[in-house]
Amino acid sequence: MKFNNKTGILVVTGKLEGNISNLEPKILLQEQINSEALFFPKVIVLKVDWDGENFSAILDFHDKREILSSGEAWDFYLKVNNDKYKLDMLNCPSFQASYYPFEDTLFQAVPYVTRKNNLSIWVKPKEIEVKVHHVELRPEGLILQVIIVNYSPHTTLNYAARLVFNKIEEQGIGVHNESIKIEAANKELGGNLFSFFIAKRSVFEKEVVKPGDTWKGVIDICDLQGNYVRLPLIIPEICRIDDQFSALANNRLCKAKFLIDDKNSLMLKVEQTNISMQLERLSYEVGTTVALSGSIQGLANLNEPFQINRLYLRLRSNSNRLIPYVIELPFELSCNNLSSKFSLKSVLNNYRIDEGAIWGIYVEVLDKETGSKGEFAVYTQDRGVNELEYEQIIPNYDIKPCLVGGNSLAFKVRKKVITPVTNPIKIAVCGSCYSRVAFSSNTYFNPDYKEKYDVVHTQFHSSVVSVMSKPTKFPIDYFLNYTQTQIDYIKDDFEKGFFEKIELLKPEFLIMDFYADVFSDLIIFDEDHIITGSYYVRDSEYLYEISRRAEILTRENVEIYLSYWHKAMESFSRKIQEYIPQERIILQRARAIETFYDKDKKVKKFKNDRNFIERSNTLFEYMENYLLHLMPNIQVIDLTQFGYIGQYDFPYGGESVNHYEPNYYKEMLKKVDDIVVRTLNSTNMITVKGEES
C-alpha cells in the first residue's frame, strides 16, 4: 500500500488466495455502519487490474472527496459474487500516513490499518474552533457573535454558519431529533465572524416546545457540498447572562429563559407556567370511590381564552412525552372550580393492575388562542392522604391514594401474596436473549431447565411490525456464513410463519420481550412487506443489494416508527389471543444496562452513550405499557429493580448492554416457575387482571 498525502492517491496491490474460477473480483470501499441507526451504506467501486491471482487498485481521494467526506469510516473489501472479504494487511510493511485535506470541504481523511489488520479510511473534520466574540441579553432576545478559527495548515475554507438549539430529551427519548436552526444575520471581518439574534418569545413553534425541555446551543459549519461539522458553543466566564422566565408566543402554557450550564454551554430552559390544580376537598370511601374538588390556580394571570379540556388518570413513568394511554374521568366545572366523583374499581376495570403501579391524576388545559395543550398535576396540601387505608380493587390487589413528588395526588397498587406449586409446561418465545437464554443448558444460565420446560419455538430478533407484515422471499445466498440456527431465525423474520408455528406446536405459554422493537430499525419494501433491520441483515451484503428498492425507517423518527408499531401491536394482540389466552402470555420487562463485571469482578462502564441507554429504556417502558393496555390480563416478569448488571463472559457474544450476569437468568426462571404454577392452579384466572412477579 502506498499513499501520497499531497496528491491524495492511494495504491493498493495484493494477492487473492483461493480459487474463484474465471470470476473477476471487485475492490469496494464501503461506509461503516457504526451508529445505532441503520442506513444504506455508500459504496465506491474501484477500478481493478487483475491477472487471475494478483490485483491492483487506485483510489483518488480528491476525485471522491464529496462521497468520502459524507461518511466517518470506510472499509476496503474484495468482493466475489455475493461474498465480501476485508483486505488482510498482515503481510504488509508497517504503515502510517498523514491526513489528506479535501479541497473546499471541512474534512480530511487518512488510510490506516485496523487492530484486526484490515485496511480502512478514517474521515474527520479539519481543525476548526468556535470562539465566542460577544454575548448580549436584551429584553427582546439574545445577541450572539462568534468567530470561526481554522487551524488547518495550508487550507482555506468557504463556509456558512448557523446556530442550532438541540433538544436534550428528559429521559433520552429522541423525537425527530428536534432542533431549532437560526441562520447568521451577517458575516463580517474577513468572513469568519457570524452574528445571530435569538428572539426567545417566538423562537419555538407551538408543536415543538414542551414543559421540562432543555435546548442546548451548538454551531454548525457548512461547506459548499452541503456537509456540516457540529462544534460546541462554549461561553467564556466573562460573558455572563442573568435571564428571567418569560412567556412564549406560540404556547402560553410554557415559559423559557436563557442560561449557561456548569459546562459553560448556552441553554434554553422551558418550564410550565404557574398553573396548578389545588384540592380543597378529598374523600376516599369504601368501594374505592373518590370524591374531590378544587380550584385551577394561575389562569387568572393569563388572558383568556383557556379551557379545561379533561381530567384523567395515567401511569406515572420515566417519560412524560411517550404516554401509551390515559383514562378520562368525569368532572364538573364552575368558573375555575373543578369537582369529580368516580370509582377506581369501575374506571380501572378494563385496565392492567400491577404490583407497585402508581396512577397519577392530571388536568389538561387548552390554550384556545394558540391550540397548545398542557398537562398539570393535581395537588393537595393534606398530608393525611398517606394515612388512608387500602381498599380492594380486584381479587388479590388493593389500591389507595398517596402523595408523590411534592404533594401531587396519585393512587398506588399493592398485591397480596399467593403461594405457588410447581408444574412443567411447553414454552414459546418471541423476543431475544432477554427471554430466550434463560432456557439454556449452559451452566451460565439454567442447566436443568429441560426438566420443567420444553421451548417448542423461538421467534428471535423479529420486530412486531415485521411479524405482522406479509411474507418476503428469503435470499438465503446472502446469509450462508451464519449457523443453521441463525439462518432459521433470519428466515422466520422474512417468511412470517410465527402464527402458523404457534398453531402447529401449541405452546401453553408465550414469553415476549421488545428488544427487536427497541434496538432494530425497519426495512420497508412497501407498506405490506417489512423486515427487521437486525444485526444479521446489518452485517450482510444484502443490505447494499436492496438499497435501491427499499427504505429504512429508523427509531430516530420515533413518532413515525411508533405509528407502524402501534398498528402492528394492535393486530398482534388480537391475533395471538386466537391461540393463547392473555393469562398465558408472559411479558419480560427488559432494560439496557450501563455496567458489567470484568474478569476481576470489578464493575466497568460500557462505552455506550448514556443518552442512548436512557432512550432505549424509555422505549422499552412505553412499549411494555402499551402492550399491557391492549392485553391487561397478561403476566409480567419485572427484574428491573433487582440491580443486576452485565458480565464479561456472557456465552453468546460477551458483555453487552443487553446481556446480564448469571443470577439474572436464574431469577427469571424462578419467576417463570411462579407464574406457570400459579396460572395452572388458579381457579379464577379470568377475573384476576394478570400477575406481576
ZIURFEN-V693681 format. One record per pair of residues at least 12 apart in sequence whose ideal C-beta (glycine too) atoms are under 10 Angstrom apart, sorted by the first residue. I is the first residue (numbers start at 1). J is the second residue. Records with the same first field share a line. If there is no record, write none. Layout:
I->J, J
This chain:
1->13, 14, 76, 87, 89, 92, 93, 95, 97, 111, 113, 119
2->58, 95, 97, 111
3->59, 61, 95, 96, 97, 98, 100, 110, 111, 112, 121
4->61, 97, 100
5->61, 97, 98, 99, 100, 101, 108, 109, 110, 111
6->98, 100
7->60, 61, 62, 100
8->59, 60, 61, 62, 63, 64, 65, 68, 100, 101, 102, 103, 109
9->58, 59, 60, 61, 62, 63, 100
10->29, 46, 57, 58, 59, 60, 61, 76, 97, 100, 109, 110, 111, 119, 121
11->56, 57, 58, 59
12->27, 46, 48, 55, 56, 57, 58, 59, 76, 78, 87, 89, 92, 111, 119
13->49, 54, 55, 56, 57, 58, 92
14->27, 54, 55, 56, 57, 76, 78, 87, 88, 89, 91, 92, 119
15->53, 54, 55, 91
16->50, 52, 53, 54, 55, 78, 80, 85
17->53, 85, 88
18->80, 85
20->52, 53, 78, 80, 81, 83
21->80
22->52
23->50, 80, 81
24->48, 50, 52, 55, 80
25->48, 50, 55, 57, 77, 78, 79, 80, 81, 83, 85
26->43, 45, 46, 47, 48, 50, 55, 57, 77, 78, 79, 80, 81, 84
27->44, 45, 46, 47, 48, 50, 55, 56, 57, 58, 59, 76, 77, 78, 79, 87
28->43, 44, 45, 46, 48, 57, 74, 75, 76, 77, 78, 79, 84, 541, 544
29->42, 43, 44, 45, 46, 57, 59, 64, 67, 68, 71, 74, 75, 76, 77, 119, 120, 121
30->42, 43, 44, 45, 71, 73, 74, 75, 76, 77, 79, 84, 86, 120, 541, 543, 544
31->43, 44, 67, 68, 70, 71, 72, 73, 74, 75, 121, 123, 544
32->71, 72, 73, 74, 75, 120, 121, 122
33->73, 533, 535, 538, 539, 543
34->71, 72, 73
35->72, 554, 556, 612
36->174, 519, 521, 554, 555, 556, 608, 609, 612, 615, 616
37->174, 177, 521, 533, 552, 554, 555, 556, 557
38->520, 521, 522, 523, 532, 533, 534, 535, 537, 538, 543, 552, 553, 554, 555
39->521, 533, 538, 543, 547, 552, 554
40->523, 543, 544, 545, 546, 547, 548, 550, 551, 552
41->71, 74, 75, 538, 543, 544, 547
42->67, 68, 70, 71, 74, 544, 547
43->67, 74, 77, 79, 541, 544, 547
44->59, 63, 64, 67, 68, 71, 74, 76, 121
45->57, 79
46->58, 59, 60, 64, 76
47->59
48->78
55->78, 87
57->76, 78, 87
59->74, 76, 111, 121
61->100, 101, 102, 103, 108, 109, 110, 111, 121, 123
62->100, 102, 103
64->102, 109, 121
65->100, 101, 102, 103, 104, 105, 107, 108, 109, 123, 225
66->102, 104, 105, 223, 224, 225, 226, 227
67->225
68->100, 102, 105, 107, 108, 109, 121, 123
69->102, 104, 105, 106, 107, 108, 109, 123, 125, 223, 225, 227
70->105, 107, 123, 225, 226, 227
71->107, 109, 121, 122, 123, 227
72->107, 109, 121, 122, 123, 124
73->109, 112, 114, 120, 121, 122, 123, 124
74->109, 111, 119, 120, 121, 122, 123
75->87, 114, 118, 119, 120, 121
76->89, 111, 118, 119, 120, 121
77->118, 119, 541
79->541, 544
81->477, 541
82->475, 477, 478, 479, 480, 540, 541, 542, 545
83->477, 478, 480, 481, 541
84->481, 540, 541, 544
85->118
86->114, 116, 117, 118, 119, 120
87->113, 117, 118, 119, 120
88->116, 117, 118, 119
89->112, 113, 114, 116, 117, 118, 119, 120
90->113, 116, 117, 118
91->117
92->113, 117, 119
94->113
95->111, 112, 113, 119
96->110, 111, 112, 113
97->109, 110, 111, 112, 113
98->110
99->122, 123, 124, 126, 127, 152
100->121
101->126, 127, 152, 153, 154, 155, 157
102->123, 126, 155, 223, 225, 227
103->155, 156
104->155, 156, 157, 158, 159, 223, 224, 225
105->123, 125, 126, 155, 157, 158, 159, 223, 224, 225, 226, 227, 229
106->124, 125, 126, 128, 150, 152, 155, 157, 159, 221, 222, 223, 224, 225, 227, 228, 229
107->123, 124, 125, 126, 223, 225, 227, 229
108->122, 123, 124, 125, 126, 127, 152, 155
109->121, 122, 123, 124
110->122, 123, 124
124->229
125->152, 221, 227, 228, 229, 230, 231
126->150, 151, 152, 153, 155, 157, 221, 223, 229
127->149, 150, 151, 152, 153, 155
128->148, 149, 150, 151, 152, 157, 159, 219, 221, 229, 231
129->146, 147, 148, 149, 150, 151, 219, 231, 232, 234
130->146, 147, 148, 149, 161, 194, 218, 219, 221, 231, 232, 233, 234
131->145, 146, 147, 148, 149, 192, 193, 233, 234, 236
132->144, 145, 146, 147, 219, 233, 234, 235, 236, 238, 239, 264, 266
133->145, 146, 147, 189, 192, 193, 194, 195, 236, 239
134->146, 147, 193, 195, 239
135->235, 236, 238, 239, 240, 241, 258, 260, 266
136->197, 239, 241
137->200, 239, 240, 241, 242, 243, 244, 257, 258
138->197, 199, 200
139->200, 201, 246
140->197, 198, 199, 200, 201, 202
141->196, 197, 198, 199, 200, 201, 202, 203, 258
142->163, 196, 197, 198, 199, 200, 203, 217, 241, 243, 258, 266, 268
143->185, 195, 196, 197, 198
144->163, 182, 184, 185, 194, 195, 196, 197, 198, 217, 219, 233, 235, 239, 258, 266
145->184, 185, 186, 188, 189, 193, 194, 195, 196
146->161, 163, 184, 192, 193, 194, 195, 196, 219, 231, 233
147->188, 189, 190, 192, 193, 194
148->161, 187, 191, 192, 193, 194, 219, 221, 231
149->192
150->192, 221
156->191
157->191, 192, 221, 223, 224
158->191, 223, 224
159->187, 191, 192, 194, 220, 221, 222, 223, 224, 228, 229
160->183, 184, 187, 191, 194, 220, 221, 222, 223, 224, 228
161->183, 184, 187, 192, 193, 194, 195, 196, 219, 220, 221, 222, 228, 231
162->181, 182, 183, 184, 194, 196, 218, 219, 220, 221, 222, 228
163->180, 181, 182, 183, 184, 194, 195, 196, 197, 198, 217, 218, 219, 220, 233, 266
164->179, 180, 181, 182, 215, 216, 217, 218, 219, 220, 228, 230, 233
165->178, 179, 180, 181, 182, 198, 203, 204, 214, 215, 216, 217, 218, 233, 266, 267, 268
166->178, 179, 180, 181, 214, 215, 216, 217, 218, 230
167->179, 180, 208, 209, 210, 213, 214, 215, 216, 268, 270
168->213, 214, 215, 216, 265, 267, 611
169->210, 212, 213, 214, 319, 321, 611, 614, 615, 618
170->210, 211, 212, 213, 214, 318, 319, 320, 321, 614, 618
171->212, 317, 318, 319, 320, 321, 322, 611, 614, 615, 617, 618, 619, 621
172->318, 319, 609, 610, 611, 612, 613, 614, 615, 616, 617, 618, 619
173->318, 319, 321, 322, 555, 558, 611, 614, 615, 616, 617, 618, 619, 621, 622
174->554, 555, 556, 557, 558, 611, 612, 615, 618, 619
175->208, 210, 321, 322, 556, 557, 558, 559, 562
176->208, 556, 557, 558, 559, 560
177->554, 556, 557, 558
178->205, 207, 208, 209, 210, 213, 215
179->208, 215, 216, 218, 220
180->198, 203, 204, 205, 208, 209, 215, 217, 268
181->220
182->196, 197, 198, 199, 203, 217
183->196
184->196, 197, 219
185->197
194->219, 221
196->217, 219
198->217, 258, 266, 268
199->249
200->243, 245, 246, 247, 248, 249, 255, 256, 257, 258, 268
201->246, 247, 248, 249, 250, 256
202->248, 249, 250
203->215, 248, 249, 250, 256, 268
204->248, 249, 250, 251, 254, 256, 268, 270
205->250, 251
206->248, 249, 250, 251, 252, 253, 254, 367, 370, 371, 372, 373
207->250, 251, 371, 372
208->250, 251, 270
209->248, 250, 251, 253, 254, 256, 268, 270, 372
210->251, 253, 254, 270, 272, 320, 321, 372, 374, 375
211->251, 253, 254, 255, 256, 270, 271, 272, 273, 320, 374, 375, 376
212->254, 269, 270, 271, 272, 320, 321
213->254, 256, 268, 269, 270, 271, 321
214->256, 259, 261, 267, 268, 269, 270, 271
215->256, 258, 266, 267, 268, 269, 270
216->232, 233, 261, 263, 265, 266, 267, 268
217->232, 233, 235, 258, 260, 265, 266, 267, 268
218->230, 231, 232, 233, 265, 266
219->231, 232, 233
232->263, 264, 265
233->264, 265, 266
234->260, 263, 264, 265, 266
235->260, 261, 263, 264, 265, 266, 267
236->260, 264
237->260, 264
239->260, 264, 266
240->260
241->257, 258, 259, 260, 266
242->257, 258, 259, 260
243->256, 257, 258, 259, 260, 268, 269
244->257, 258
245->257, 269, 270, 271, 273, 274
247->273, 301, 302
248->270, 273, 370, 372
249->370
250->367, 369, 370, 371, 372
251->270, 273, 367, 370, 371, 372, 373, 374
252->273, 302, 303, 306, 365, 367, 369, 370, 372, 374
253->272, 273, 275, 298, 302, 306, 365, 366, 367, 370, 372, 373, 374, 375, 376
254->270, 271, 272, 273, 367, 372, 374
255->269, 270, 271, 272, 273, 274
256->268, 269, 270, 271
257->269, 270, 271
272->298, 365, 374, 375, 376, 377
273->298, 299, 301, 302, 365, 367, 374, 376
274->297, 298, 299, 301, 302
275->296, 297, 298, 299, 301, 302, 306, 363, 365, 374, 376
276->294, 295, 296, 297, 298, 363, 376, 377, 378, 379, 407, 408
277->292, 294, 295, 296, 297, 298, 308, 311, 336, 337, 338, 361, 362, 363, 365, 376, 377, 378, 379, 380, 409
278->294, 295, 296, 297, 298, 378, 379, 380, 381, 407
279->292, 293, 294, 295, 338, 361, 378, 379, 380, 381, 382, 385, 407, 409
280->292, 293, 294, 295, 337, 339, 380, 381, 382
281->293, 294, 339, 380, 382
282->294, 378, 380, 382, 384, 385, 388, 401, 409
283->341, 388, 401
284->344, 385, 388, 389, 391, 399, 400, 401, 411
285->341, 343, 391
286->389, 391, 392
287->343, 344, 345, 346, 391, 392, 393
288->342, 343, 344, 345, 346, 347, 348, 390, 391, 392, 393, 398, 399, 400, 401, 411
289->341, 342, 343, 344, 345, 346, 391
290->329, 340, 341, 342, 343, 344, 347, 361, 401, 409, 411
291->339, 340, 341, 342
292->311, 329, 331, 338, 339, 340, 341, 342, 361, 378, 380, 401, 409
293->331, 332, 334, 337, 338, 339, 340, 341
294->336, 337, 338, 339, 340, 363, 378, 379, 380, 409
295->334, 335, 336, 337, 338
296->308, 333, 335, 336, 337, 338, 363, 365, 376
297->336, 376, 379
298->336, 365, 376
299->335, 336, 365
300->336
302->365, 367, 369
303->369
304->367, 368, 369
305->366, 367, 368, 369
306->336, 365, 366, 367, 368, 369, 374
307->333, 364, 365, 366, 367, 368, 373
308->331, 333, 336, 338, 363, 364, 365, 366, 376
309->328, 363, 364, 365, 366, 368, 373, 374, 375
310->326, 328, 329, 331, 362, 363, 364, 365, 366, 373, 375
311->326, 328, 329, 330, 331, 332, 333, 338, 339, 340, 342, 361, 362, 363, 364, 378
312->325, 326, 327, 328, 329, 331, 347, 359, 360, 361, 362, 363, 364, 375
313->325, 326, 327, 328, 329, 342, 344, 347, 348, 351, 359, 360, 361, 362, 410, 411
314->326, 327, 359, 360, 361, 362, 375, 625
315->327, 351, 352, 354, 357, 358, 359, 360, 410, 621, 625, 628, 629
316->357, 358, 359, 360, 362, 377, 404, 405, 408, 410, 411, 412
317->358, 360, 618, 621, 622, 624, 625
318->614, 617, 618, 620, 621, 622
319->614, 615, 617, 618, 619, 621, 622, 625
320->360, 362, 375
321->558, 618, 622
322->558, 559, 562, 618, 619, 621, 622, 623, 625, 626
323->362, 375, 622, 625, 626
324->562, 566, 621, 622, 623, 624, 625, 626, 627, 628, 629, 630
325->351, 625, 626, 628, 629, 630
326->360, 362, 364, 375
327->342, 344, 347, 348, 350, 351, 359, 361, 629
328->347, 364
329->341, 342, 347, 361, 362, 363
330->342, 347
331->363
338->363, 378
340->361, 363, 378
342->361
343->393
344->359, 391, 393, 399, 400, 401, 411, 413
345->391, 392, 393, 394, 399
346->393
347->359
348->393, 394, 397, 399, 411, 413, 632, 689
349->393, 394, 632, 689
350->629, 632, 689
351->628, 629, 632, 689
352->413, 582, 587, 625, 627, 628, 629, 630, 631, 632, 633, 634, 636, 689, 690, 692
353->393, 394, 396, 397, 398, 399, 413, 415, 628, 632, 633, 688, 689, 690, 691, 692
354->397, 413, 415, 625, 628, 632, 636, 638, 689, 690, 691, 692
355->396, 397, 413, 414, 415, 416, 636, 638, 691, 692, 693
356->412, 413, 414, 415, 638, 641, 692
357->397, 399, 410, 411, 412, 413, 414, 415, 625, 628, 692
358->402, 404, 405, 410, 411, 412, 413
359->399, 401, 409, 410, 411, 412, 413
360->375, 377, 378, 404, 405, 408, 409, 410, 411
361->377, 378, 379, 401, 408, 409, 410, 411
362->374, 375, 376, 377, 378, 408, 409
363->375, 376, 377, 378
364->376
376->408
377->404, 405, 406, 407, 408, 409, 410
378->407, 408, 409, 410
379->403, 405, 406, 407, 408, 409
380->401, 403, 407, 408, 409
381->403, 407
382->401, 403, 407, 409
383->403, 407
384->401, 403
385->400, 401, 402, 403, 407, 409, 410
386->400, 401, 402, 403, 404, 412
387->400, 401, 402
388->400, 401, 402
389->401
390->412, 413, 414
392->416
393->411, 413, 689
394->413, 687, 688, 689, 690
395->416, 684, 687, 688, 689
396->414, 415, 416, 417, 418, 678, 682, 684, 687, 688, 689, 690, 691
397->413, 414, 415, 416, 688, 689, 690, 691, 692
398->412, 413, 414, 415, 416
399->411, 412, 413, 414
400->412, 413, 414
413->692
415->691, 692, 693
418->674, 677, 678, 681, 682, 688, 691
419->674, 677, 678, 681
420->673, 674, 675, 676, 677, 678, 679, 680, 681, 682, 693
421->673, 674, 677, 678, 680, 681
422->452, 673, 674, 676, 677, 680, 681
423->452, 508, 673, 676, 677, 678, 679, 680, 681
424->450, 451, 452, 453, 454, 508, 673, 676, 677, 680
425->452, 453, 454, 507, 508, 509, 584, 672, 673, 675, 676, 677, 679, 680
426->453, 454, 455, 456, 457, 505, 506, 507, 508, 509
427->439, 449, 452, 453, 454, 455, 456, 457, 458, 507, 508, 509, 510, 511, 586, 672, 676
428->454, 455, 456, 457, 458, 459, 498, 501, 502, 505, 506, 507, 508, 509, 510, 511, 512, 579, 580, 585
429->455, 456, 457, 458, 459, 460, 507, 509, 510, 511, 512, 513, 586, 588
430->457, 458, 459, 460, 462, 464, 467, 498, 502, 510, 511, 512, 513, 514, 516, 572, 576, 585
431->458, 459, 460, 461, 462, 510, 511, 512, 513, 514, 515, 516, 517, 587, 588, 590
432->458, 459, 460, 461, 462, 512, 513, 514, 515, 516, 517, 518, 519, 520, 534, 588, 590, 658
433->460, 461, 513, 515, 590, 650, 652, 653, 656, 658, 659, 660, 665
434->511, 512, 513, 514, 515, 588, 589, 590, 591, 620, 637, 639, 658, 659, 660, 664, 665, 668
435->458, 460, 510, 511, 512, 513, 514, 515, 586, 587, 588, 590, 637, 665, 668, 672
436->455, 458, 459, 460, 461, 511, 513, 515, 588, 652, 665
437->650, 651, 652, 659, 660, 664, 665, 668
438->453, 455, 511, 588, 637, 660, 664, 665, 666, 667, 668, 669, 670, 671, 672
439->452, 453, 454, 455, 458, 511, 665, 668, 669, 672
440->455, 651, 652, 665
442->650, 651, 652, 662, 665
443->651, 662
444->647, 649, 650, 651, 652, 661, 662, 665, 666
445->650, 651, 652, 662, 664, 665, 666, 668, 669
446->662, 665, 666, 668, 669, 670, 672
448->669
449->665, 666, 669, 672
452->669, 672, 673, 676
453->508, 509, 669, 672, 673, 676
454->505, 507, 508
455->507, 511
456->501, 502, 504, 505, 506, 507, 508
457->492, 497, 498, 501, 502, 504, 505, 506, 507, 510
458->485, 488, 489, 492, 501, 511
459->489, 492, 493, 496, 497, 498, 499, 501, 502, 510, 512, 516
460->485, 486, 488, 489, 490, 492, 493, 515, 516, 532, 534, 536
461->486, 489, 490, 492, 493, 515, 516, 519, 520, 532, 534, 535, 536, 537
462->489, 490, 492, 493, 494, 496, 498, 515, 516, 517, 520, 531, 532, 534
463->493, 514, 515, 516, 517, 518, 519, 520, 521, 522, 530, 531, 532, 533, 534, 561, 564, 565, 568
464->512, 514, 516, 517, 532, 564, 565, 566, 567, 568, 569, 570, 571, 572, 573, 623, 627
465->516, 517, 520, 522, 524, 530, 531, 532, 553, 561, 564, 565, 566, 567, 568, 569, 571, 572
466->492, 493, 494, 496, 498, 516, 517, 520, 522, 523, 529, 530, 531, 532, 533, 534, 568
467->492, 493, 496, 497, 498, 499, 516, 517, 530, 532, 568, 569, 571, 572, 575, 576
468->496, 498, 499, 530, 564, 565, 567, 568, 569, 570, 571, 572, 575
469->493, 496, 522, 524, 525, 526, 527, 528, 529, 530, 531, 532, 564, 568, 571
470->496, 525, 526, 527, 528, 529, 530
471->494, 495, 496, 497, 528, 529
472->493, 494, 495, 496, 523, 525, 528, 529, 530, 531, 550
473->494, 495, 529
474->487, 490, 491, 492, 493, 494, 495, 531
475->490, 494, 540, 541, 542, 545, 546
476->490, 491, 494
477->541, 542
478->490, 536, 537, 540, 541, 542, 543, 544, 545, 546
479->491, 494, 536, 537, 539, 540, 541, 542
481->539, 540
482->536, 539, 540
486->536
487->536
489->534, 536
490->531, 532, 534, 536, 537, 540, 542
493->516, 520, 530, 531, 532, 534, 536, 537
494->529, 531, 532, 537
496->529, 530, 531
498->572, 575, 576
499->572, 575, 576, 578, 579
502->575, 576, 578, 579, 580
503->578, 579
505->579
506->579, 580
507->579, 580, 584
508->580, 584, 676, 679, 680
509->580, 583, 584, 585, 586, 635, 672, 675, 676, 679, 680
510->576, 579, 580, 584, 585, 586, 587, 634
511->585, 586, 587, 588, 635, 637, 668, 672, 675
512->572, 576, 585, 586, 587, 588, 590, 624, 627, 634
513->586, 587, 588, 589, 590, 620, 623, 624, 637, 658
514->565, 569, 587, 588, 589, 590, 619, 620, 621, 622, 623, 624, 626, 627
515->534, 588, 590, 592, 616, 620, 658
516->532, 533, 534
517->532, 555, 561, 562, 565, 568, 569, 619, 620, 623
518->555, 590, 591, 592, 615, 616, 617, 618, 619, 620, 621, 622, 623, 658
519->532, 533, 534, 535, 555, 590, 592, 612, 616, 619, 620, 657, 658
520->532, 533, 534, 535, 536, 537, 538, 554, 555
521->533, 534, 537, 538, 552, 553, 554, 555, 556, 557, 561
522->550, 551, 552, 553, 554, 555, 560, 561, 564, 565, 568
523->537, 538, 542, 543, 546, 547, 550, 551, 552, 553
524->550, 551, 552, 553, 564
525->546, 549, 550, 551
526->549, 550, 551
527->564
529->550
530->550, 551, 553, 564, 568
531->546, 550
533->552, 553, 554, 555
535->653
555->615, 616, 619
556->615
558->615, 618, 619, 622
561->619
562->619, 622, 623, 626
565->619, 622, 623, 626
566->623, 626, 630
569->623, 626, 627, 629, 630, 631
570->626, 630
572->627, 630, 631
573->585, 626, 627, 629, 630, 631, 634
574->630, 631
576->631, 634
577->630, 631, 633, 634
580->634
581->631, 633, 634, 679, 685, 686
582->630, 631, 632, 633, 634, 635, 685, 686, 689, 690
583->631, 633, 634, 635, 675, 678, 679, 682, 685, 686, 688, 689, 690, 691
584->633, 634, 635, 675, 676, 679, 680, 685
585->627, 631, 633, 634, 635, 636, 690
586->634, 635, 636, 637, 671, 672, 675, 676, 679, 690, 691, 693
587->623, 624, 627, 628, 631, 634, 635, 636, 637, 638, 690, 692
588->624, 635, 636, 637, 638, 639, 668, 671, 672
589->620, 621, 624, 625, 636, 637, 638, 639, 640, 641, 692
590->616, 617, 620, 621, 623, 624, 637, 638, 639, 640, 658, 660
591->613, 616, 617, 620, 621, 624, 638, 639, 640, 641, 644, 657, 658, 660
592->606, 608, 612, 613, 614, 615, 616, 617, 619, 620, 646, 656, 657, 658
593->605, 606, 608, 613, 617, 640, 643, 644, 645, 646, 655, 656, 657, 658, 659, 660, 661, 664
594->606, 608, 610, 613, 614, 617, 645, 646, 657
595->645, 646, 655, 657
596->645, 646, 647, 648, 649, 650, 654, 655, 656, 657, 659, 660, 661
597->645, 646, 647, 648, 649, 655, 661
598->646, 647, 648, 649, 655
599->647, 648, 649
600->648
601->647, 648
602->648
603->645, 646
604->645, 646, 648, 655
606->645, 646, 655, 656, 657
607->657
608->656, 657
612->657
613->657
616->657, 658
617->640, 657
620->640
621->640
624->636, 638, 640
628->689, 690, 692
631->690
632->689, 690
633->685, 686, 687, 688, 689, 690, 691
634->689, 690, 691, 692
635->671, 672, 674, 675, 676, 678, 679, 690, 691, 692, 693
636->671, 675, 690, 691, 692, 693
637->667, 668, 669, 670, 671, 672, 674, 675, 691, 692, 693
638->671, 692, 693
639->660, 663, 664, 665, 667, 668, 671, 693
642->660, 663, 664, 667
643->664
644->660, 661, 662, 663, 664, 665, 667, 668
645->659, 660, 661, 663, 664
646->658, 659, 660, 661, 664
647->659, 660, 661, 662, 663, 664
648->661
649->661, 662
650->662, 665
667->693
668->693
670->693
671->692, 693
672->693
673->693
674->691, 693
675->690, 691, 692, 693
678->691, 693
679->691
